[in-house]
Amino acid sequence: WLSEAPDDIAGIMRALRDIAMAKGIAAIAQDTGLSKEVLNNSFNHQEELSFATVLKIVKALGVTFHAQASF
């Protein structure tokens, strides 16, 4: 999915939200140190996140990102 729509930030957040909902927002909040309110606002596009915060969420979800040069 990321290779097909890498610029779809809203789609990325929807995918992360779906995973977080399956794991439980409270557990993700505890693992990241973020409040449930911040997480919910982030997943609902009401709050812009820093890349550092996105990485915290990704780590708490057990998801990994891989970077590869494309030239």
C-alpha positions as CSV (number, residue, x, y, z in Angstrom):
1,W,0.0,0.0,0.0
2,L,2.7,2.5,0.9
3,S,4.5,1.8,-2.4
4,E,1.3,2.6,-4.3
5,A,0.3,5.7,-2.5
6,P,3.4,7.0,-0.6
7,D,2.1,10.6,-0.5
8,D,-1.3,9.8,1.0
9,I,-0.6,10.9,4.5
10,A,-4.3,10.6,5.5
11,G,-4.3,7.1,4.2
12,I,-1.1,6.3,6.3
13,M,-2.8,7.7,9.4
14,R,-6.0,5.6,8.7
15,A,-3.9,2.5,8.4
16,L,-2.0,3.3,11.7
17,R,-5.4,4.1,13.3
18,D,-6.8,0.7,12.3
19,I,-3.8,-1.1,13.8
20,A,-4.0,1.1,16.9
21,M,-7.7,0.4,17.4
22,A,-7.0,-3.4,17.1
23,K,-4.3,-3.2,19.7
24,G,-6.2,-0.7,21.9
25,I,-5.7,3.1,22.1
26,A,-5.0,2.9,25.8
27,A,-2.1,0.5,25.3
28,I,-0.7,2.6,22.5
29,A,-1.0,5.7,24.7
30,Q,0.9,3.9,27.5
31,D,3.6,2.7,25.1
32,T,4.1,6.1,23.5
33,G,3.6,8.3,26.5
34,L,1.0,10.2,24.6
35,S,-2.5,10.8,25.9
36,K,-5.5,9.0,24.4
37,E,-6.9,12.4,23.4
38,V,-3.7,13.3,21.4
39,L,-3.8,9.9,19.7
40,N,-7.5,10.2,18.8
41,N,-7.0,13.8,17.5
42,S,-4.0,12.7,15.5
43,F,-5.8,9.8,13.9
44,N,-8.8,12.0,13.1
45,H,-6.6,14.6,11.4
46,Q,-7.4,17.2,14.1
47,E,-3.8,17.5,15.2
48,E,-0.6,17.6,13.1
49,L,2.1,15.2,14.3
50,S,5.8,15.5,14.2
51,F,7.8,12.8,12.5
52,A,9.2,11.8,15.9
53,T,5.7,11.3,17.3
54,V,4.7,9.2,14.2
55,L,7.8,7.1,14.9
56,K,6.7,6.6,18.5
57,I,3.3,5.4,17.3
58,V,4.8,3.1,14.7
59,K,7.2,1.6,17.2
60,A,4.3,1.0,19.7
61,L,2.3,-0.7,17.0
62,G,5.2,-3.0,16.1
63,V,5.3,-1.7,12.6
64,T,8.6,-0.9,10.8
65,F,9.4,1.5,8.0
66,H,12.2,0.8,5.6
67,A,13.8,3.6,3.5
68,Q,15.3,2.9,0.1
69,A,17.0,5.2,-2.3
70,S,15.1,5.5,-5.6
71,F,17.5,6.8,-8.2
